[in-house]
Amino acid sequence: MALVHRRLELVVAGLSLLYVVLIMLREQVAKLFAAKGAPTARGLFALGSAIGISQTVANSGAPLMTVYFLCYKIARQQFVAAQNKFLLVQNFTKIIPLVLLGILHFGNAGAAIGLLPLTFVGSWLGRKFYNNASEKPYFICYSALLVLGFVASVVLMVGRDRVFSWF
């Protein structure tokens, strides 16, 4: 089981690093896949397929959608609204399979319900930041979180025990 967890850590870390690279190269990626103008049906199909695979493998489809939105310079309002709708549909869609697989049950559902107030606090703080920040600080914050994800990915790839033993 430890080997399975280690391999999963490597897959998640690798996907996170890929997302960081895609964000850094978003201008080139946008030119490569869509050149100019609105997103194409082929591009949306490819994106949807990649998000589905990423979501299935590592529960991380939203960053890939984010890269796509950033490539097209979609305004913050559309960006946040689309992310919210995507995550809402995605998470409701996962409930039945999670229950059928025994991953979500009354034992851990109770913990999730207990943590629900934190969701509301996080939502309130996010809305407050969203309403008060212009696009530049918003994407600076997003980029900072992406860098944090990059660091966490490197730690996972090197190995948590090895990294924490340095301290």
JOMOZI-V902945 format. One record per backbone hydrogen bond with DSSP energy under -0.5 kcal/mol. NH is the residue of the N-H (numbers start at 1). CO is the residue of the C=O. If there is no record, write none. Layout:
{{NH CO} {NH CO}}
//
This chain:
{{5 1} {6 2} {7 3} {8 4} {9 5} {10 6} {11 7} {12 8} {13 9} {14 10} {15 11} {16 12} {17 13} {18 14} {19 15} {20 16} {21 17} {22 18} {23 19} {24 20} {25 21} {26 23} {29 25} {30 26} {31 27} {32 28} {33 29} {34 30} {35 30} {35 31} {36 34} {44 40} {45 41} {46 42} {47 43} {48 44} {49 45} {50 46} {51 47} {52 48} {53 49} {54 50} {55 51} {56 52} {57 53} {58 54} {59 55} {60 54} {65 61} {66 62} {67 63} {68 64} {69 65} {70 66} {71 67} {72 68} {73 70} {74 69} {79 75} {80 76} {81 77} {82 78} {83 79} {84 80} {85 81} {86 82} {87 83} {88 84} {89 85} {90 86} {91 87} {92 88} {93 89} {94 90} {95 91} {95 92} {96 92} {97 93} {98 94} {99 95} {100 96} {101 97} {102 99} {103 98} {104 98} {105 103} {109 105} {110 106} {111 107} {112 108} {113 109} {114 110} {115 111} {116 113} {118 115} {119 115} {119 116} {120 116} {121 117} {122 118} {123 119} {124 120} {125 121} {126 122} {127 123} {128 124} {129 125} {130 126} {131 127} {132 128} {133 129} {138 134} {139 135} {140 136} {141 137} {142 138} {143 139} {144 140} {145 141} {146 142} {147 143} {148 144} {149 145} {150 146} {151 147} {152 148} {153 149} {154 150} {155 151} {156 152} {157 153} {158 154} {159 155} {163 159} {164 160} {165 161} {166 163} {167 164}}
//
